[in-house]
Amino acid sequence: MDKRYFSDKVVEWYEQNKRDLPWRTTRDPYRIWLSEIILQQTRVVQGLPYYLRFIEKFPTVRALASAAEQDVLRLWQGLGYYTRARNLHKCAREVVTRYNGVFPNTFEELKKLPGIGDYTAAAIASFAYQEKVAVVDGNVFRVLARIFGVDKEINSPEGKKYFATLANELISSKNPDLHNQAVMEFGALFCTPVSPSCDQCGFSKTCFASQKNLQASLPVKAKAKAARPRYFYYFVFRKGKSLLMKKRDEKDIWHGLYDFYLVEKTKSTDAIKIMKENAWLKDFVKEARVSSKKYKHVLSHQIIHATFISIEHDKQASKALKFYTPKQIAALPKPVLITRFLEDEEY
């Protein structure tokens, strides 16, 4: 297929079918960067409200840079992958201190910033500065794999390199920003993972997958490792309406978020048995009320099985744990799992 034909055809489709999204009407690199970080591993319908809230609270990169990390994490709460939020904050501070509040205007320079890889750098460089560099995300992988019949694994080093080269060969010199938006939108709305609209597609006669009936087989992705189960036992100490909580500072999931006194086990265990074996918890067995509801929280490579045990007692375990009032708890950044528990308890 002629490269120019591919670009013209997909841009033509885009101009007739694109969604009206706020980050598409600006060349402000801050807003483009913010939208791309939020939309990583997040659907547009879920990410849009977060984007609008961030823009309202932090209208400029300087405003975001000067914010407290806890405020950033609290606003991010519910999006998951909290490393993105911490890198977002770190990157904003670096843009302010190192670049005087102005984002670098090249793909290579943008990649030097925290949390910005090839994909995000290409998005900012092309959308804000119209640099001719291809954006390659999951949608682009799928479109190119199907139309051009590429069977290389998209999550392998060889596959990523091949697709990046192909995408950069296809990109338009005249409107690289429009081309990138078009290919991504085409994958998101038309050449979808399941039930793509092949019967209405302008590429149907030249698309390898359509001609060979291989839509379900392309793109090819190496099988991911099975998710690791983890068993969390949360001991929720109550003093009136206040709850004993701590900030997670260990190098693990949910770093910087707040949860309760935690005991982790490698397999499902009796909660009362855990208490009897714990030097600090054994004194509170009689006050313990084990929740009958079990919580399952699925992460990318882990599955958390959580049990909550409520204890009416005002003793503080350590300096790391302290009691917070309902109002204070509402303002704390928390994992979705903890929020679910609090909502179920009508807290």
ZIHU-V799195 format. One record per residue. N is the residue number from 0. RES is the residue in one small letter. SS is DSSP state (h for helix, s for strand, l for the rest). OMEGA is omega in radians with two decimals (NA if undefined). Layout:
BEGIN
N;RES;SS;OMEGA
N;RES;SS;OMEGA
END
This chain:
BEGIN
0;m;l;3.10
1;d;l;-3.07
2;k;h;3.13
3;r;h;3.13
4;y;h;-3.13
5;f;h;-3.10
6;s;h;-3.12
7;d;h;-3.09
8;k;h;-3.10
9;v;h;3.08
10;v;h;3.10
11;e;h;3.09
12;w;h;-3.09
13;y;h;-3.07
14;e;h;3.11
15;q;h;-2.97
16;n;h;-3.02
17;k;l;3.05
18;r;l;3.12
19;d;l;-3.09
20;l;l;-2.99
21;p;h;-3.12
22;w;h;3.10
23;r;h;-3.11
24;t;l;-3.11
25;t;l;2.98
26;r;l;3.11
27;d;l;-3.09
28;p;h;3.12
29;y;h;-3.11
30;r;h;3.10
31;i;h;3.11
32;w;h;-3.13
33;l;h;-3.13
34;s;h;-3.12
35;e;h;3.11
36;i;h;3.14
37;i;h;-3.05
38;l;h;3.03
39;q;l;3.12
40;q;l;3.14
41;t;l;3.11
42;r;l;-3.10
43;v;h;-3.09
44;v;h;3.11
45;q;h;-3.04
46;g;h;-3.07
47;l;h;3.12
48;p;h;3.10
49;y;h;3.12
50;y;h;-3.11
51;l;h;3.13
52;r;h;3.11
53;f;h;-3.14
54;i;h;3.13
55;e;h;-3.09
56;k;h;-3.12
57;f;l;-3.04
58;p;l;3.14
59;t;l;3.12
60;v;h;3.10
61;r;h;3.12
62;a;h;3.12
63;l;h;-3.11
64;a;h;-3.08
65;s;l;-3.12
66;a;l;3.04
67;a;l;-3.13
68;e;h;-3.13
69;q;h;3.12
70;d;h;3.11
71;v;h;3.13
72;l;h;-3.14
73;r;h;3.14
74;l;h;-3.13
75;w;h;-2.98
76;q;l;3.14
77;g;l;3.13
78;l;l;-3.13
79;g;l;-3.12
80;y;l;-2.98
81;y;h;3.03
82;t;h;3.09
83;r;h;-3.12
84;a;h;3.14
85;r;h;3.09
86;n;h;3.07
87;l;h;-3.13
88;h;h;3.14
89;k;h;3.14
90;c;h;3.13
91;a;h;3.14
92;r;h;-3.13
93;e;h;3.10
94;v;h;-3.14
95;v;h;-3.05
96;t;h;-3.05
97;r;h;-3.07
98;y;h;3.09
99;n;l;3.05
100;g;l;-3.13
101;v;l;-3.14
102;f;l;3.05
103;p;l;-3.04
104;n;l;3.08
105;t;l;3.13
106;f;h;-3.08
107;e;h;-3.14
108;e;h;3.13
109;l;h;-3.12
110;k;l;3.14
111;k;l;-3.10
112;l;l;-3.13
113;p;l;3.06
114;g;l;3.14
115;i;l;3.09
116;g;l;-3.10
117;d;h;-3.08
118;y;h;-3.08
119;t;h;3.11
120;a;h;3.13
121;a;h;3.13
122;a;h;-3.13
123;i;h;-3.09
124;a;h;-3.11
125;s;h;-3.08
126;f;h;-3.10
127;a;h;-3.01
128;y;h;3.11
129;q;l;3.02
130;e;l;-3.13
131;k;l;3.11
132;v;l;-3.02
133;a;l;3.00
134;v;l;-3.13
135;v;l;3.07
136;d;l;-3.10
137;g;h;3.12
138;n;h;-3.14
139;v;h;3.06
140;f;h;-3.05
141;r;h;-3.13
142;v;h;-3.09
143;l;h;-3.14
144;a;h;-3.08
145;r;h;-3.07
146;i;h;-3.06
147;f;h;3.06
148;g;l;-3.13
149;v;l;-3.11
150;d;l;3.10
151;k;l;-3.11
152;e;s;-3.05
153;i;l;3.12
154;n;l;3.04
155;s;l;3.11
156;p;h;3.14
157;e;h;-3.13
158;g;h;3.14
159;k;h;3.14
160;k;h;-3.12
161;y;h;-3.12
162;f;h;3.11
163;a;h;3.13
164;t;h;3.14
165;l;h;-3.12
166;a;h;3.14
167;n;h;3.04
168;e;h;-3.07
169;l;h;-2.99
170;i;l;-3.13
171;s;l;3.08
172;s;l;-3.06
173;k;l;-3.10
174;n;l;-3.10
175;p;h;3.14
176;d;h;-3.13
177;l;h;3.11
178;h;h;-3.12
179;n;h;3.13
180;q;h;-3.09
181;a;h;-3.11
182;v;h;3.13
183;m;h;-3.13
184;e;h;3.11
185;f;h;3.10
186;g;h;-3.09
187;a;h;-3.02
188;l;h;-2.96
189;f;l;3.13
190;c;l;-2.99
191;t;l;-3.13
192;p;l;-3.13
193;v;l;3.11
194;s;l;3.07
195;p;l;-3.07
196;s;l;-3.04
197;c;h;-3.09
198;d;h;3.12
199;q;h;-2.99
200;c;l;3.11
201;g;l;3.13
202;f;l;-2.97
203;s;l;-3.10
204;k;l;-3.12
205;t;l;-3.11
206;c;l;-3.12
207;f;h;-3.09
208;a;h;-3.14
209;s;h;-3.13
210;q;h;-3.10
211;k;h;-3.10
212;n;l;-3.09
213;l;l;-3.11
214;q;l;-3.11
215;a;l;-3.08
216;s;l;-3.11
217;l;l;0.04
218;p;l;3.11
219;v;s;-3.14
220;k;l;3.11
221;a;l;-3.10
222;k;l;-3.14
223;a;l;3.09
224;k;l;3.12
225;a;l;-3.14
226;a;l;-3.11
227;r;s;3.11
228;p;s;3.06
229;r;s;-3.07
230;y;s;-3.08
231;f;s;3.04
232;y;s;-3.10
233;y;s;3.12
234;f;s;-3.01
235;v;s;3.13
236;f;s;-3.10
237;r;s;3.01
238;k;s;-2.99
239;g;l;3.10
240;k;l;-3.14
241;s;s;-3.13
242;l;s;3.12
243;l;s;-3.09
244;m;s;3.14
245;k;s;3.07
246;k;s;3.14
247;r;l;-3.12
248;d;l;-3.13
249;e;l;3.12
250;k;l;-3.05
251;d;l;3.08
252;i;l;3.04
253;w;l;3.11
254;h;l;3.12
255;g;l;3.10
256;l;l;-3.05
257;y;s;3.03
258;d;s;-3.06
259;f;l;3.05
260;y;s;-2.97
261;l;s;2.94
262;v;s;3.14
263;e;s;3.11
264;k;s;-3.12
265;t;l;3.09
266;k;l;-3.13
267;s;l;-3.03
268;t;l;3.07
269;d;l;-3.06
270;a;h;-3.14
271;i;h;3.09
272;k;h;3.10
273;i;h;-3.12
274;m;h;-3.11
275;k;h;-3.13
276;e;h;-3.09
277;n;l;-3.05
278;a;l;-3.10
279;w;l;-3.06
280;l;h;-3.02
281;k;h;3.14
282;d;h;-3.02
283;f;h;-3.09
284;v;h;-3.08
285;k;h;-3.12
286;e;h;-3.01
287;a;s;3.03
288;r;s;-3.09
289;v;s;3.13
290;s;l;3.13
291;s;l;-3.13
292;k;l;3.08
293;k;l;-3.09
294;y;s;3.07
295;k;s;-3.11
296;h;s;-3.04
297;v;s;3.03
298;l;l;-3.05
299;s;l;-3.10
300;h;l;-3.10
301;q;s;3.00
302;i;s;-3.12
303;i;s;3.02
304;h;s;-3.00
305;a;s;3.04
306;t;s;-3.14
307;f;s;3.14
308;i;s;-3.12
309;s;s;-3.12
310;i;s;3.09
311;e;s;3.14
312;h;l;-3.05
313;d;l;-3.12
314;k;l;3.12
315;q;l;-3.04
316;a;l;-3.07
317;s;l;3.11
318;k;l;-3.12
319;a;l;-3.14
320;l;s;3.05
321;k;s;-3.11
322;f;s;3.11
323;y;s;3.09
324;t;l;3.11
325;p;h;-3.14
326;k;h;3.12
327;q;h;-3.14
328;i;h;3.14
329;a;h;-3.10
330;a;h;-3.11
331;l;l;2.99
332;p;l;-3.04
333;k;s;3.00
334;p;l;3.11
335;v;h;3.12
336;l;h;3.14
337;i;h;3.12
338;t;h;3.11
339;r;h;3.14
340;f;h;-3.11
341;l;h;3.12
342;e;h;3.12
343;d;h;3.12
344;e;l;-3.09
345;e;l;-3.08
346;y;l;NA
END
